[in-house]
Amino acid sequence: MTDQYAETTRVLLVDDEPLVRAGLAMLVQSEDDLIVVGETGDGAQTVEQAARLRPHVIVMDVRMPGMDGVETTRSLAEDAFIDKVGWTAAVLILTTFNDDEAVYAALRAGASGFMLKNAAPRDLITAIRAIARGDAWLDPSVTRKLLADFADRPNLGLPAADEVQRLTPREREVLVLVAYGLTNEVIAERLVVSKATVRTHLGRILVKLGLHDRAQAVAAAYQCGLVRPGSPLPN
């Protein structure tokens, strides 16, 4: 691997329409800091290529035959896959459908972003760069709906104890270490993963538990019983 390749954000394109993939590839390849390392048209191939190519970002269509984008995202976020491959990629869902259920399902599955296909081309490039850094990205129309839904919910407190079961074992492990005040860098060293992987896990924890930030994550860990006051840091 050359130094230039190592410094470039690797992108895997997933869409069952070859023309769409070709257009996305031309757009992504026009940027000096991005490179398309692969293209697939179905979920099973995506999991296989993600394990082999280790992309930083996967641009994923929702509606595909067989394993759809949500189920594929869920497979990529499973602890067994991440532990086996030693790698995690940020998933940007790209779809023509502004479907509330699709948005929620994709985020719960572990997606880092959601964008509509009618977005401006530059927005796609910006979104890829953002989630490659470990940030989240939501289409403005999606953000408005999520905020409206959030505002309509009464008694928004911290999650109930049983809600922590939504998390994978690795996500619970990360949440515990966050609750002990460890930084992402220290957590990465303890779990022998990258800081980007820790950020990805933390982002999924916040989405699944409906939390705003790291401080709420700490409070939730105590409220859900994952951490007890005065208990020692686990080995």
N, C-alpha and C positions, 0 to 999 in steps of 0.2 A: 504494500500500500504506500503510495507516495505521500509526501507531506501535504501537498495541495489537497489530495483526496481526504486525508485525515482531518483537515480543517474545514471541510465542506459538509453541509447538512445533507444527509442522505435521505432521499424520499422514495417511498414505494407507492405507486398509483394503483388503486383498486376500483374498477368500474367494469360492468359487463358489456359496455358499448365501446368497441375499439376506436371509433372516431372521437369519442369523448376523451379516452385515454391519450390519443395522439395530440389533441389540442392542449390537454393539461401538461403533457410532456414538453411540448414546444414552449409553453409559458414558463415552466419551472427551469428548463435547461437554459433559458435566456439570461438567467441570473448567475453571476459569477460564484456566489456562495452556496448555490443549490445544485444538486445533481440527482437525476433519476436513476436509481440503481435497479429498478425492476418494475414490471407491470403485471397485474393479474386481473382475471375476470370473475373469480369466485372466491368464496371464503376459505375453503380448504387449501387452495393454492396460496392464499395470502398468509395463512399460519405457517405453511411450509417455507415460503420465501422469506418471511420475517425472521424465522429461525436461522436461515442460511445467510441472508444478506445483512441482517442487523441494521435496518434503517433507523434514522432518528425520528422520522415522521412518516406516518401512513395516512394518505388522503383516501378516504374510504366512502364509497357509495352505500346508501342504506338498502335500497331495493335491488337484490341480486337473487338469481335462482339458487336453490339449495340453501347453504348457510348465508344468511343475510348479514348486513354490515353490523348490526347490533350484536348478534350472536358471535360473529368473528371478533369483534372488539372484546367481548366477554372472554373468549378463549385466549386472546393475547394478554389479558390482564390477570389470568389465573396464576396463582403462586407456582403451580407445577410447571407451567410453561416458562415462567421467568426464571425459576431456579434451575431448570434444565438447560436453558439457553444462556443464562447469565446476562440477559439483556431485556430492556423494555423500551418500546417505542411509543411515542405520543400519537394518538389517533385524532385526525381531523375528519369529522363526518361531513360529507359534501352531498347534498341532495336537492332535487327539484321540489320536494314536498315540505311545506312548512307545517308539520304535523306535531302538535304538542306531545302526543304519546311517544313519537319517535325521538323527540328531543330528550324527554325524561329517561326513556329507555337507554338511549346512547350514553347519556351522562352517568346513569347508574352502572352501566356496563364498564365504564372506565374511560370514555372518550374525553379528550382534553379540549375539544372545540367542536362547534357545529356551525356550518355555513351553507347558505343556499346557493344553487348553481347560477342564479341570476345576479350574484354579487359581482362587483367590479374586479377585473383580473388582478389589479394591484392589491386588492383586499386579500385575495387568496395568498399572494406572496407574503404579505404582512402577517397573515394568520399562521402560515407555516413557520416563519421565523419566530413568532411569539411562542408557539407551543414547543418549538425546539429548545427554547430557553427555559421551559418549565412553566410558562404562564398558560392561562386559559384564554380561549377566544370564542365568543358567541356572536352570531349575526345580530345586528341591532334590533331587528324585528323579533328575534327569539328572546333577546334580553328583555325587551319591553314586556313580553308575555310572561316570562319567568318572574319579573319584578311584580307584575300585577297579581299573579297567582300567589306569590309570597306575601304580598300586602293583604290579601283577602283571607289568609289563614289566621284564625284566632289563637291566642295563647301560644305564641311561637317559642317556647322555652327550649331547653336543651333536650336531646333525645332521651326516650325512655330506655331503661336498662336492656330490654330485649332487642332494641334496634341495633345494638352493636353486632348482632348476629349477621347483619347485612355485610359486614366486613369479612374479607378473607383473613386467614391466619396471619399472613405477612402484614396486612394492613393493620390488624390489631397489635401486632408487635411494634410497628412503627408508631402507632398512637400511644402506646405505653411509654416508649422512649421519648416521644415529644412531651408527654406529661411530666417526665422527670427533668425536663428542661434542657435536653440534649439538642445541639444544633444539627442541621441537616448533614454537615460535614462529619460530625462525630457519629451520627447514626449510620451514615454510609460506611464508615470504617468498621463499626461493630458488626454490621450485617454483611460486610464485604460486597457492597454494591456501589454504584455510582451515585453522586449527589443528585443527578437528574432523575434517577430511579426513585430516590427518596422523595423528591419533589412531586413526582407523578403519584406515588402512593398517598402522599399527604393531600394532594388535590382530590383524589378519589374519595378519601375519608371525608373531606369537607362536603363534597357533593352528596355522598350516600347518607350522611347524618344530618344534612341540611344546616351546616355550620358556616359561619362567616369567615373565621380566621383561626390562626394558631391558638389564640387565647381561649376561644370557645372550645377548641379541640381538647385542650388541657382540662377545662372544666367538665367536658363530656366524659373524658376518661375516668375522672373521679366519680362523677354521678352514676356512670354505668357500672362501677365496681371493678374496672380493669386495674385501677391503682388505688391503694389505701394510704391514707395519711401516715407518714412515718415509716412506710414499708421500704426496704432496701432496694436499690437498683438491681433488677434481675441480671443474671449472668447471660 
